[in-house]
Each structure stands twice: as structure tokens, then as C-alpha cells.
Amino acid sequence: MNSADSEKIHMLMLQSWFIKVNNWQNADLVILNTCSVRQKWEDKVIWLLSEIKKYNKNIITAITWCMVRKTWIAAKYLNDYKRDKNKSKKITLISSSDEIFNNDDKLFPRLKTLDIVFRIEDLKYFPLILSHIYKENIWKDYAFADYLKQKQLRENKSQWIIIIQSWCDNYCTYCIVPYTRWSEKSRNINEIVSEAKELVNDWVKEIMLVWQNVNSFWKQWVDKKFWNEEKGKWNDWLWKSPFRELLEELNKIDWLDRIRFTSSNPHDMTQDILDAHFDLPKMCNYLHFALQSWSNEMLRKMNRRHKYEDFRKMVKYLRSRDPLFSISTDIIVWFSWETEEIFEMTKKAFEECEFDFTYNARYSVRKWTIAAKIYPDDISDETKAKRWHILNDMLLESIQKRNTLMLWRVEQILVSWEKDWKLIWRTRNFKEVRFNKVEWINIWDYCDVKIEEIDKYVLNWSIVKKMK
């Protein structure tokens, strides 16, 4: 999601006659596209702002995405304007360009190194802010006022990220996202399909549909008998979900080869979405959905609306259809009041589910969240670190066990980028492939490759055949 938003920013900056440079030391303007899921990421942003201003105080600094509550400009640029204190009481999208001059975001008093904050949904106003700072008329066009309709600048020519929703309504107790975004909103299916067709005409071969919870796609437009707002899930699995309809329409596009999506919540996963991986030829056999904890008690405290039994049942079903089906997940094992017994349960989940990858996180208290108000952060940093290392060791064992199933198989990969003289991309089940660069293989090419070696998290292959 951050990558797609960065591409939207990049496109707007090019239209505003700014050119991207390779490092911030050579920049006139630095835009930090932030995430505040964990405190350490916010700390890194604050440190980087300080480093930028130490290096050159004339570099204009801007922050967007999760760390930002409003779209404002620092007070030092507002000598000719008066603050409107009545507009600083709640998180809101700005309704007119005049409101960018209120400088009420709480980051400004904390960070003297910050010049601009803007919500990504207010991206259209960014050139106006720059016009005010630089005292010149910088390009602006409000024709695409809807954030979801703003164009991205493609940097990966073979794969493309399509944002299909915005915001999130789940309110997991530990998560800050619902407090940094508005209520969930989905794009029109025809609009998404049209974008995908346009991309395929420009030689894109793989698309990834993204947002916080793609399962709930289109929920605001369907009959309430289908979507249960109180439970935050579909009422039954006896009908075709809107997201399945979207996948089917994308599957019809000629010359599109691969469809992926992320992320999903177990509580509103529908059977037709699970089956889509096998019914639709262009779907890839990989799924990321967040477990977070083995313990149903912890899941309830997190306001996760699934139980471990539900998650395990879906894993078993996918693997019964395809033993090589890859599954990744998110784990928070050091949430408030987690006992050794509960941690042992999560270790058991690792053994039972045999994940292909997990994102293991040390619980970080986020201000404004429900958990920050009612649950103490009562686990020491030493204990968190210990449990984190234990799970990472278990993860490596699980990955190597799963990767062993791939030994000596011939798989088709789509070469999508180059790093350190190696060509890199993934199999259809999302296993990372690396092999030495050769002159007759290029980015965008398909190759048949055979796995010959397991190297921790990645697979080393030899090229069997280049595909046209």
C-alpha cells in the first residue's frame, strides 16, 4: 500500500516539474511516506528529519500517511494567515484549499524539523502547499480529486499494485490505522478492471490487489442482509461475494498472467475466495491472512473476530487442495497479559500450520488505540526479545521444511527485478527465486527454472528454458 501511494506521489511530483533523485542529500524536497504500526518506525522518521535538517536546513521536509492526522503547513510559512481554531477538533479531510493554512497537526509542536504534513487522501492539495512555500505557481489539477482515482507512476514494469479500497473499519484494539484513516471505501469494480486492462496493454503481466482487508470489498454497496455490520463479516457463504466477482472479471483479461491480493482477515473470509485460488487459472496459490495469536482469549482482547480453529480449518482446506499452497501470516505474541502458556500455544500454531512466512512483531503500544487505554504493556523488552527470537528460529525451520517440498521441481517464474547481479522474482506460490544474471534473460521474461538448493529463506535455481 505504501509502495502504491509512493507511486501516486511520484506521478504528481513529475507533473509539478520535480525530478526524483537517488538520495535525500541531493534533494530540495524530501517526502516521508510513513507507517505508524510500530513505535520504532515513527522514531526512525523523527530521527531522519533531524538528520536532514542538520545536513541542510533549506531542504523542505514533508510527512504523509499514517503519522499524519491532518493536511497542514508549518506556522513559519503562514505569516499572512490566521489560524481557525474551530477546525482543529477532530480528524477530518479538508473541505477546501483554504484549510491547509491552519497548522494544527500535533506533529508541528514536536518537530521543528518539519515543514509540511498531508494526508494521502489530500494529495491533490500538495502542489498548492508547495506553491505557497516556493512563492511560485506549481502545477495543480483537481480533476482527479478522488484519491483512489489518482494515477500512479509505474516503476516495476512487469508487476503492478492496484489499490481497491481505502481505510479500515475493523478497530483491532492494538491498531492505529482506523484512527489515521476514514471509514472503509471501495472502488467501483468496472473502474478497477478498466485500470487492469490498461496496464496489460502496457505489458504488465502480474497485478496485486491491495488494502487492509480485501475480503470486505464493496461491503458498503451491498444489501445489508449480506453484510453484517455489527459482526464485521458476511452473513453466509452461499452466494458470490463482491471480491470473488472482481477476481472473476480480472481473470477474463487476455494476456494477464498472474493475480495476487493482500491482505485478508480470517473472520470475513468466504469460501468462494478460498476456492478462487483453484477455480481461476490466473490466481496464484498464495494467501496472506493474519492469525496474530493461537489463543482465542488473546484474539478476543485484540478484537480479532476469528478463532484459531477457524484459521486452522482454512489452512487445512487450502493445503488439501494443493500441498504446495503458500501461507503467510502476522503474529503478535507479546500482547498484554500474554502468559508463558499462551506463548506456548502460539508456538504450537507454528508447528500445526507450517507457515511459509510470518511477520513476527514485538507488541508496540500505540497512542489513541483501545489497547493503550485498557491493557497494560506489562511484558518486559527482554521477554519480548526472547520470544521474538524463538519464533524467528521456528519460522526458519518451517520455511526450510516447506521449501524442501520444492526441491528438484521445475517452476515458471516471471523475472521482475535485478539486485547484486542476480535476477529475482517469485514462483506462483510466492517463493523467492534468485539466480545469476545472464545476457539472454531480461526483466519481464518468463523462465522455467529448477530448484537445486535451499539457502535459508530463498531458493537457488538453474534455468531450464526461457519462455517467449
Salt bridges, closest charged atoms under 4 A:
GLU42 OE2 - ARG366 NH2 2.45
GLU51 OE2 - LYS54 NZ 3.80
ASP84 OD2 - LYS87 NZ 3.80
GLU99 OE2 - LYS87 NZ 3.76
ASP104 OD1 - ARG83 NH2 2.43
ASP115 OD2 - LYS53 NZ 2.89
ASP115 OD1 - LYS76 NZ 2.84
GLU121 OE1 - ARG119 NE 3.77
GLU121 OE2 - ARG181 NE 3.10
ASP146 OD2 - LYS185 NZ 3.69
GLU155 OE2 - HIS10 ND1 2.95
GLU155 OE2 - LYS20 NZ 3.17
ASP169 OD2 - LYS219 NZ 2.87
GLU184 OE1 - LYS219 NZ 3.99
GLU191 OE2 - ARG187 NE 2.87
GLU195 OE1 - ARG187 NH1 2.89
GLU198 OE1 - LYS151 NZ 3.77
ASP202 OD2 - ARG154 NH2 2.28
GLU206 OE2 - ARG260 NE 2.99
GLU248 OE1 - LYS240 NZ 3.01
GLU248 OE2 - ARG244 NE 2.89
GLU249 OE2 - LYS252 NZ 3.00
ASP257 OD2 - ARG258 NE 3.09
ASP257 OD2 - ARG428 NH1 3.37
ASP275 OD1 - ARG321 NH1 3.51
ASP279 OD2 - ARG244 NH2 3.28
GLU297 OE2 - LYS301 NZ 3.48
ASP330 OD1 - HIS288 NE2 3.23
GLU338 OE1 - ARG387 NH1 2.61
GLU340 OE2 - ARG387 NH2 3.14
GLU344 OE2 - LYS347 NZ 3.31
GLU352 OE2 - LYS348 NZ 3.89
GLU354 OE2 - LYS401 NZ 2.66
ASP356 OD1 - ARG319 NH2 2.95
ASP356 OD2 - ARG402 NE 3.16
ASP356 OD2 - LYS431 NZ 2.61
ASP377 OD1 - LYS384 NZ 3.01
GLU411 OE2 - ARG409 NE 2.88
GLU418 OE1 - LYS437 NZ 3.26
GLU432 OE1 - ARG426 NH2 3.64
GLU432 OE2 - ARG434 NE 2.77
ASP445 OD2 - LYS466 NZ 3.44
